[in-house]
Amino acid sequence: MQEISSSYGVSAIAVTLSWVRSQGSNVVPIPGPRNTKHLVDLLDAANLEFQAAEILMIDEIAKNFFVGQ
């Protein structure tokens, strides 16, 4: 994840939120920013567009965090 976030110059949180958004039009992340940094992450996430290979890479990373699969 760090490699992707570094290549875009954004935080891992922004990458994660953008990835969630890329999962389909029926998936909507609803984050709650607690401070200005979190708000910046949300704005960064809204502007990210991933290549298909990057989405697959994030999918593999995310599989390690899902419970009950």
Secondary structure, 3 states (H helix, E strand, C coil): CHHHHHHHCCCHHHHHHHHHHCCCCCCCCCCCCCCHHHHHHHHHHHCCCCCHHHHHHHHHHHHCCCCCC
